[in-house]
């Protein structure tokens, strides 16, 4: 069993870890995990779900609904799983859901936020795991590793950065959404997808860490380009990035991502598809025929090229920034026969690596 210093033992106890938890973690080698758990959710679990509801001034079913909306399964009665902090947050939630309509709206908001944060948390967990591996190699001791981890993991700073980024993103999203309503005019929105060519085969050839690094590199490249053109990354789906922007900016985003990926020898070629049309914005995502069309168009694009719908070409007709070449009529699954076009910068060379365009 690893020896636990008095300072470390005191920290864990103050954060809500029982003596049994500390001894078992030391014996089985998961002290770092216990420390992270206590940093993120300090406090000793003292309530089961029934007691939690009572402490928050609500009923058990409401407590379960809020917990489910966060994305977690029901907790059994009789098992102390919740802390005073949980009771406080549930009390805050209950104050906002005084009617059934308010409850449904709140649950929808919580589901969206929680599902988005789950992805952020997964990335953070990978980073913490990498840091832990490095520290463990240096110390070779779980207790020493935990002590170093506590010095490096500054959760208050991370929390402030997350809140700040959320405020920035919300402000930008509100302007995008409400400025269109104030203008009172129809604005053509471009939806695009860009993906890595040959990703499935590549994933079978390289190890998991190299694959994760490749995806991170691709996502960072795409995110930077989208931000430069005042667009928004809607979501990433494995090796694919979905983005939204005004029609012209959407075309430029696709071209820039293809070009920059072509210049990056660490990345395989990419391809992109863009369409435009009326869309429904809901819960941070976009829905509508243009989304389905853009996805299908991407599947038909050749490596190193950008393929677009006829609607997007028509919305940019006469814009001197682009040149167009018909890619013929294609039958797309679930959509039917449509005419597609390959877009390039006016006077520029074909996007992509030689021989791929």
C-alpha positions as CSV (number, residue, x, y, z in Angstrom):
1,X,0.0,0.0,0.0
2,X,1.3,3.5,-0.9
3,X,2.0,5.7,2.1
4,X,-0.4,8.7,2.3
5,X,1.1,11.9,3.7
6,X,-0.8,13.8,6.3
7,X,-1.3,16.8,4.0
8,X,-2.9,14.6,1.3
9,X,-5.0,12.7,3.8
10,X,-6.2,16.0,5.3
11,X,-7.1,17.3,1.8
12,X,-9.1,14.2,0.9
13,X,-10.9,14.1,4.2
14,X,-11.8,17.8,4.0
15,X,-13.1,17.2,0.5
16,X,-15.5,14.5,1.7
17,X,-13.5,11.3,1.3
18,X,-14.0,8.7,4.1
19,X,-11.1,7.1,5.8
20,X,-12.1,3.8,4.2
21,X,-12.1,5.4,0.7
22,X,-8.6,6.8,1.4
23,X,-7.2,3.5,2.6
24,X,-8.7,1.5,-0.2
25,X,-7.5,4.0,-2.8
26,X,-4.0,3.8,-1.4
27,X,-4.1,0.0,-1.3
28,X,-5.4,-0.4,-4.8
29,X,-3.5,2.4,-6.4
30,X,-6.2,4.9,-7.4
31,X,-5.4,7.8,-5.2
32,X,-5.1,10.2,-8.2
33,X,-8.7,9.2,-9.2
34,X,-10.0,9.8,-5.7
35,X,-8.3,13.2,-5.6
36,X,-9.8,14.3,-9.0
37,X,-13.2,13.1,-7.8
38,X,-13.0,15.1,-4.6
39,X,-11.7,18.2,-6.4
40,X,-14.6,18.2,-8.9
41,X,-17.3,17.2,-6.5
42,X,-16.3,18.0,-2.9
43,X,-18.6,17.1,0.0
44,X,-19.6,13.9,1.6
45,X,-22.6,12.0,0.1
46,X,-25.3,12.2,2.8
47,X,-28.6,12.0,0.9
48,X,-30.4,9.3,-1.1
49,X,-32.8,10.5,-3.8
50,X,-35.7,10.8,-1.4
51,X,-33.7,12.8,1.1
52,X,-32.2,14.9,-1.6
53,X,-35.7,15.9,-2.8
54,X,-36.8,16.7,0.7
55,X,-33.7,18.9,1.3
56,X,-34.4,20.8,-1.9
57,X,-38.0,21.3,-1.0
58,X,-39.5,19.2,-3.8
59,X,-40.8,15.7,-4.5
60,X,-38.8,12.6,-5.5
61,X,-40.2,12.5,-9.1
62,X,-39.1,16.1,-9.8
63,X,-35.6,15.3,-8.4
64,X,-35.4,12.2,-10.7
65,X,-36.5,14.2,-13.7
66,X,-33.8,16.8,-13.1
67,X,-31.2,14.1,-12.6
68,X,-32.2,12.3,-15.8
69,X,-32.1,15.5,-17.8
70,X,-28.5,15.8,-16.8
71,X,-28.0,12.4,-18.6
72,X,-27.6,10.1,-15.6
73,X,-29.7,7.0,-14.6
74,X,-32.0,6.9,-11.6
75,X,-30.2,6.4,-8.3
76,X,-31.7,3.7,-6.0
77,X,-33.4,4.8,-2.8
78,X,-31.5,4.1,0.4
79,X,-28.1,4.7,-1.1
80,X,-26.4,8.0,0.0
81,X,-25.3,9.4,-3.4
82,X,-25.8,13.1,-3.1
83,X,-24.1,16.0,-1.2
84,X,-25.2,19.3,0.2
85,X,-24.0,20.9,-3.1
86,X,-26.4,18.6,-5.0
87,X,-29.3,19.7,-2.8
88,X,-28.4,23.3,-3.3
89,X,-28.4,23.0,-7.1
90,X,-31.6,21.1,-7.1
91,X,-33.2,23.8,-5.0
92,X,-32.1,26.4,-7.6
93,X,-33.6,24.3,-10.3
94,X,-36.9,23.8,-8.5
95,X,-37.3,27.5,-8.1
96,X,-37.4,27.8,-11.9
97,X,-39.9,25.0,-12.6
98,X,-43.1,26.1,-10.9
99,X,-45.3,24.9,-13.9
100,X,-45.2,21.9,-16.1
101,X,-44.3,24.1,-19.2
102,X,-41.5,25.6,-17.2
103,X,-40.3,22.2,-16.2
104,X,-40.2,20.9,-19.7
105,X,-38.3,24.0,-20.9
106,X,-35.8,23.7,-18.1
107,X,-35.3,20.0,-18.8
108,X,-34.7,20.7,-22.5
109,X,-32.1,23.4,-21.6
110,X,-30.3,21.1,-19.2
111,X,-30.2,18.2,-21.6
112,X,-28.7,20.4,-24.3
113,X,-26.1,21.9,-22.0
114,X,-25.3,18.6,-20.3
115,X,-24.8,16.7,-23.6
116,X,-22.5,19.4,-25.0
117,X,-20.5,19.5,-21.8
118,X,-20.2,15.7,-21.9
119,X,-18.1,16.1,-25.1
120,X,-15.9,18.8,-23.5
121,X,-15.5,16.6,-20.4
122,X,-14.4,13.7,-22.5
123,X,-11.6,15.8,-24.1
124,X,-10.6,17.1,-20.7
125,X,-10.5,13.5,-19.3
126,X,-8.1,12.5,-22.1
127,X,-5.9,15.4,-21.3
128,X,-5.9,14.6,-17.6
129,X,-5.1,11.0,-18.4
130,X,-2.1,12.1,-20.4
131,X,-0.8,14.3,-17.7
132,X,-1.2,11.5,-15.1
133,X,0.8,9.1,-17.3
134,X,3.6,11.6,-17.5
135,X,3.6,12.3,-13.7
136,X,3.4,8.5,-12.9
137,X,6.5,7.9,-15.1
138,X,8.3,10.6,-13.1
139,X,7.3,9.6,-9.6
140,X,6.4,5.9,-9.8
141,X,4.3,6.3,-6.7
142,X,0.5,6.9,-6.5
143,X,0.7,9.1,-3.5
144,X,3.4,11.3,-5.0
145,X,1.6,11.4,-8.3
146,X,-1.5,12.6,-6.5
147,X,0.4,15.4,-4.7
148,X,1.8,16.7,-8.0
149,X,-1.6,16.4,-9.6
150,X,-3.1,18.6,-6.9
151,X,-0.5,21.3,-7.6
152,X,-1.2,21.3,-11.3
153,X,-4.9,20.8,-11.6
154,X,-6.3,24.3,-11.0
155,X,-10.0,23.7,-11.2
156,X,-11.1,27.3,-10.2
157,X,-9.1,28.7,-13.2
158,X,-10.6,26.0,-15.6
159,X,-14.1,26.9,-14.3
160,X,-13.6,30.6,-15.0
161,X,-12.3,29.9,-18.5
162,X,-15.3,27.6,-19.3
163,X,-17.7,30.3,-18.0
164,X,-16.0,33.0,-20.0
165,X,-16.0,30.9,-23.2
166,X,-19.7,30.2,-22.6
167,X,-20.5,33.9,-22.3
168,X,-18.6,34.7,-25.5
169,X,-20.3,31.9,-27.5
170,X,-23.7,32.8,-26.2
171,X,-23.3,36.5,-27.0
172,X,-22.2,35.5,-30.6
173,X,-25.1,33.0,-30.9
174,X,-27.7,35.6,-29.7
175,X,-26.4,38.1,-32.3
176,X,-26.6,35.6,-35.0
177,X,-30.1,34.5,-34.1
178,X,-31.8,37.8,-33.1
179,X,-30.1,40.1,-35.7
180,X,-31.9,38.1,-38.4
181,X,-35.2,38.6,-36.7
182,X,-34.6,42.3,-36.3
183,X,-33.6,42.7,-39.9
184,X,-36.9,41.0,-41.0
185,X,-35.3,39.7,-44.2
186,X,-34.7,36.2,-45.3
187,X,-31.0,35.4,-45.0
188,X,-29.6,32.5,-47.0
189,X,-27.6,30.2,-44.6
190,X,-25.0,27.9,-46.0
191,X,-24.5,24.5,-44.3
192,X,-21.3,22.5,-45.0
193,X,-19.6,19.3,-44.2
194,X,-16.0,18.4,-44.5
195,X,-14.5,15.0,-43.8
196,X,-11.2,13.1,-44.0
197,X,-10.9,10.9,-47.0
198,X,-9.9,7.3,-46.3
199,X,-10.4,7.7,-42.5
200,X,-11.9,4.2,-42.0
201,X,-8.9,2.5,-43.6
202,X,-6.5,4.8,-41.8
203,X,-8.0,4.1,-38.4
204,X,-7.1,0.5,-38.8
205,X,-3.5,1.3,-39.7
206,X,-2.4,3.6,-36.8
207,X,-2.7,3.4,-33.0
208,X,-5.4,5.1,-31.0
209,X,-3.2,7.9,-29.7
210,X,-2.0,8.8,-33.3
211,X,-5.6,8.7,-34.5
212,X,-6.8,11.0,-31.7
213,X,-4.0,13.4,-32.5
214,X,-4.9,13.4,-36.2
215,X,-8.6,14.1,-35.4
216,X,-7.6,16.9,-33.0
217,X,-5.4,18.4,-35.6
218,X,-8.2,18.3,-38.2
219,X,-10.8,19.7,-35.8
220,X,-8.5,22.5,-34.8
221,X,-7.8,23.4,-38.5
222,X,-11.5,23.4,-39.3
223,X,-12.5,25.4,-36.2
224,X,-9.9,28.1,-36.9
225,X,-11.0,28.5,-40.5
226,X,-14.7,28.6,-39.6
227,X,-14.0,31.2,-36.9
228,X,-12.0,33.3,-39.4
229,X,-15.0,33.5,-41.7
230,X,-17.5,34.3,-38.9
231,X,-19.2,30.9,-39.2
232,X,-19.9,28.4,-36.5
233,X,-18.9,24.7,-36.0
234,X,-22.2,23.1,-35.5
235,X,-20.8,19.7,-34.4
236,X,-18.1,17.2,-35.1
237,X,-19.1,13.6,-36.0
238,X,-16.0,11.4,-35.9
239,X,-13.9,12.4,-38.9
240,X,-16.5,14.9,-40.1
241,X,-17.1,18.6,-39.2
242,X,-20.4,20.3,-39.8
243,X,-20.4,24.1,-40.0
244,X,-22.8,27.0,-40.7
245,X,-22.3,30.5,-42.2
246,X,-23.7,32.9,-44.7
247,X,-23.6,31.3,-48.1
248,X,-20.5,33.1,-49.4
249,X,-18.6,32.5,-46.2
250,X,-19.6,28.8,-46.2
251,X,-18.1,28.4,-49.7
252,X,-14.9,30.1,-48.6
253,X,-14.7,28.0,-45.4
254,X,-14.9,24.8,-47.4
255,X,-12.3,26.0,-49.9
256,X,-9.9,27.1,-47.2
257,X,-10.2,23.9,-45.2
258,X,-9.5,21.8,-48.3
259,X,-6.5,24.0,-49.1
260,X,-5.0,24.0,-45.7
261,X,-5.5,20.3,-45.2
262,X,-3.7,19.8,-48.5
263,X,-0.7,21.8,-47.2
264,X,-0.6,19.8,-44.0
265,X,1.3,16.6,-44.7
266,X,0.1,15.1,-41.3
267,X,-3.4,15.0,-42.6
268,X,-5.0,12.9,-45.4
269,X,-6.9,14.7,-48.1
270,X,-10.3,16.1,-47.2
271,X,-13.4,16.8,-49.3
272,X,-16.3,19.2,-48.6
273,X,-19.9,19.7,-49.6
274,X,-22.0,22.8,-49.2
275,X,-25.7,23.6,-49.7
276,X,-28.0,26.5,-48.8
277,X,-31.6,27.0,-48.0
278,X,-34.2,27.6,-45.2
279,X,-33.3,25.9,-42.0
280,X,-34.7,25.3,-38.6
281,X,-32.4,26.1,-35.7
282,X,-33.0,24.1,-32.6
283,X,-31.0,23.2,-29.5
284,X,-27.7,24.4,-31.1
285,X,-28.2,22.3,-34.3
286,X,-29.7,22.9,-37.7
287,X,-32.4,20.9,-39.4
288,X,-33.9,21.0,-42.9
289,X,-33.5,19.8,-46.4
290,X,-30.3,21.8,-46.9
291,X,-28.6,19.9,-44.1
292,X,-29.4,16.5,-45.7
293,X,-28.4,17.8,-49.1
294,X,-25.0,19.1,-47.9
295,X,-24.3,15.8,-46.2
296,X,-25.1,13.8,-49.4
297,X,-23.2,16.2,-51.6
298,X,-20.1,15.7,-49.4
299,X,-20.3,11.9,-50.0
300,X,-20.1,12.6,-53.7
301,X,-17.2,15.0,-53.6
302,X,-13.8,13.8,-54.8
303,X,-10.8,14.1,-52.5
304,X,-9.4,17.6,-52.5
305,X,-12.5,19.3,-53.9
306,X,-15.6,21.2,-52.8
307,X,-18.9,20.2,-54.3
308,X,-22.0,22.5,-53.9
309,X,-25.7,22.4,-54.5
310,X,-27.4,24.3,-57.3
311,X,-29.1,26.5,-54.7
312,X,-25.8,27.7,-53.3
313,X,-24.4,28.4,-56.7
314,X,-27.4,30.5,-57.6
315,X,-27.2,32.5,-54.4
316,X,-23.6,33.4,-55.3
317,X,-24.2,33.8,-59.1
318,X,-22.1,36.7,-60.4
319,X,-19.7,36.8,-57.4
320,X,-16.3,37.4,-58.9
321,X,-14.6,35.4,-56.0
322,X,-15.7,32.0,-57.5
323,X,-15.6,30.0,-60.6
324,X,-17.9,27.1,-61.2
325,X,-17.8,23.8,-63.1
326,X,-20.8,21.5,-63.5
327,X,-20.4,18.1,-61.9
328,X,-23.5,16.8,-63.7
329,X,-26.8,15.5,-62.3
330,X,-26.5,13.0,-59.5
331,X,-29.0,10.9,-57.8
332,X,-28.7,11.3,-54.1
333,X,-30.1,8.8,-51.6
334,X,-33.2,10.1,-49.9
335,X,-33.2,13.3,-52.1
336,X,-33.5,12.4,-55.7
337,X,-31.7,13.7,-58.8
338,X,-30.0,17.1,-58.4
339,X,-27.4,19.1,-60.3
340,X,-24.1,19.7,-58.5
341,X,-21.2,22.0,-59.1
342,X,-17.5,22.1,-58.3
343,X,-16.5,25.5,-56.9
344,X,-13.0,27.0,-57.0
345,X,-11.6,30.5,-56.4
346,X,-11.8,32.6,-59.5
347,X,-8.5,32.3,-61.4
348,X,-7.1,29.9,-58.9
349,X,-5.7,26.4,-59.2
350,X,-7.9,23.4,-58.3
351,X,-8.0,22.8,-54.5
352,X,-6.3,19.8,-53.1
353,X,-3.1,17.9,-53.8
354,X,-2.0,17.2,-57.3
355,X,-3.8,14.3,-58.9
356,X,-6.6,14.4,-56.3
357,X,-8.8,17.2,-57.6
